Amino acid sequence: MNNQDTNNTYSFDLEAFKNASIEDIYNEALYLNQSSKLSNLELNKIEAAIAQISTVLNKSNPEHFLVRQARLSDIDSLESMVAYWAKQGENLPRKRADLIRNILSFAVCVKDNVVCGCACLYVYDSGLAEIRSLGVSPQIQRQGQGRAIVEFLLKRARKMDIKKVFVLTRNPQFFSKVGFSKTVITALPEKILKDCENCPKKDKCDEVAYEINFVKEV
C-alpha cells in the first residue's frame, strides 16, 4: 500500500472538470446513464459521492447558504433586491428587461430556497469588469453572503481571463477585506462614459473606486 492509499487521497484530472458545477456533473451522469453509457451502479456511486460532498460542505457552512449562477426563475427576487438598494441610494436602478437580458452576468446567494443576495459582473469591451448591483437582504446581513457573492464573481472573472475588476462603493472597508485596493474613478474612463456622465450624483459623487488586479503590472 503506498502513501496515497494510506492517506486516503485520490488523484484525478481537475482540468477535466474545470468550470463544471456539481449540478453539471450530475446532469452529465444522468445523460450517460439514460444513454446506456453509465450503469445504474456507477450512477449510484456518483449520487452517493455528491451526497457526501453536500454533507461535508453543510457542516462547514452552518448558515446553509449557497452562491450560484442566477436563473430566470430568480428574476422577481433580483428585481426586488436591486430596487430596494437603489432606493437606499446604494446602487443604480435597473429595469426588469435589463435584468433579464443580463441574467447570465448575475450571481445570487440562496438560503432555504430564497434569494438573499445578488450582484453582477459587468464586462466592458476592453475586458475590464465591474461588480455591480451588489446587495444582501436587510433581514439577514453580516453572515458572509456579500463576501461569498463577490468571491464567486472574482473566481468567474479569473476563469474568463479578465485582468482587472473594479467597483464603486460607499463601503471601502468591505472591499479592502476582499482584496481590493483603492484607485481613482478617472482611471476608469469606460465607467465614466457609461454611467457617471448620466448619474444624478455626477458632480457630488460620494463613492470611491476600488480595484483588484489579477496580473501584476511590471
N, C-alpha and C positions, 0 to 999 in steps of 0.2 A: 504494500500500500504506500503510495507516495504522499508527499506533504499536502498536495492538493486535495486528496481524498481525506486525509486526516483532519484538515481544517474545514472540511465540508464546503468547499468552494467550487465554483464551476466556471469554465472558460467558454465563452461564446462570442460570436461576432456582433458587437454592438452596432457596427456600421449598417448591418442588415436591417436594424430596427430604427435607424435614425429618422427622426421626425414622426414616428408612429406612436400613437397613444395606445393604452391598453385596450380601449374600445376598438381601435383599428385592428389590433392583433386578433382580438376575439372574433370580430366580423370576418376576418380572413380565414380563421379556423373554421367558422360555420360554413363559409363558402366552400372550402376544401372538403369538408365533411359531406355537404349536400352534393358535391361533385364526385363523391366516392374516392377522393384522393387522400382522405384522412379518416381513419377508423373511429368508431364510437369510443373505443378505449382511449385512443390518443386525444380525442376531443375532451373526454372526461378528465384526463390528466391536465390539460390546459385550463379547464374550468376550475379544477382544484387548486392549481398554482395561482390563478387570478384571485380566488377566494382567500388564499393565504396572504398574498400581497396586500389585499384590501384590509385584512385583519391587522397586519403589522403596521400599515400606514395609519389606520384608525387609532391604534394605541399611541402613536406618535403625534396625533392631531386631535387632542381632546375637544377642540372646538368643532370638529367634524365639518369643516368647510372645504370646498373643492373649487379650484380655479380651472376654468376650461374655456374653449372657444365658444363664442356666443352663437346662438341659433336663432332662426326666425321666430321660433316659439317663445323667445325671450323678449320680443320687441316691446310688448306692453310694459314690462318691468324696466327695460332700458329707457324707454321714453319717459317714464315716471321719475326714474333716478336722475336722468340728465336735466329734466325740467326742474326738479327740486333744487339741485345745486346751482342751476342757472339763476333761480330766484334768490338764492343766498349771495349771488354775485361771485361765486367761486369758479364757474365755468361759463362758456358762451352757450346760448340756447341753440338747439339743433332740431330741425323739423323731422317729423316721423319718416318722411320719404328719404331724407338724408341718412337717417339711421339704418333704414332697410338697405339702401344701396351700399352702405359701408359696413354691413353686418360682419363680414369676414375680418375686418380690422379690429373688432371688439373682443375683449375677454370679459368674462363675468365670474364673480365669486358666488357660489351657491351653498346654502346651508339649509338642510331639511327640505330640499327641492324648491327653495325660494331664493331668487336672486337678491343678494345683499350687497353687491358692489359691482362696479364696472369701470372700464377705461378702454381707450382705443389707441392703436399705434398707427399714426398717420404718416405715410411715406411721401416725401416730396420728390419732384422729378430728378433732382441731383443725387438722391439716395439718402439724404438727410431725413431723419424721422423724428416725430414729436409724439409724446404721450399726452393725450387729450381726454377731456370728459371723465377724469378720474373722480369717482365718488363712491362712498360707502353709506349704507343705510344708517341714518342717525340713531336708530334703535339699538344697533349692535356695532358700535365703533370700538376702536382701540383693542381689537382682538387679533390683529395681524392681517386682516383681509386686504387693506390697502397695500401693504408691503408685498404680500403674496401676488397681487394682481400686477404690480409694477415689475417684480422679478420674472413673472410669467412672460410679460411683454418684452423685457430685455432679452430673455432667452430666445424669444421668437426673432428679435432683431438680429441677434448673433447668427441664427440659422439662415437668415436672409442675407448675410454678409453686409449688413448695414454698419457703417463705420462710426457714426455718431448719433446719439439720441438726446434730445433736449426737452425741456419743459418750462413753461412759465407758471410760477406758483406764488402763493402768499404764505406757503408753509415750507420755507427753505430747509428747516431743521430735518423735516421728514426725508426729503430727497438727499440731503447730505448723508444721512444714515444709510441710505441705499446705495451710496457710491457716487452720487453726482457731485460736480464741482461748479462753483459759481462762474458765470460768464456774463456777457453783456448782450442785450437784445440787438444792438446794432451789428453784432457778429452773426446774426441770423436773418439775412436780408429776405429770404423766402417767406419767413413768418411775417415780416413787416408788410410785404406785398400782399400776402394772402388775407390776413386777419386784422393786423394792427391798424392799417390805414382806414378801415371801416369801423373800428371799435369806438364806442361812445366814450371810453376812458382814454382815448389816444393821447391827449395832452396832459393827463394826470394819472398815468398808469401806476398802480401800486403793486404790480407783480415784479418778481425778479426772475432772471433766466438762469437755469442750471443745466448742465450737460454732462454726458458720460461718453468717453471715447473708448472704443474697443481696440483701436490701433494707435499706439503711441507715436506721436509726431517726432520725427528725427531732427 
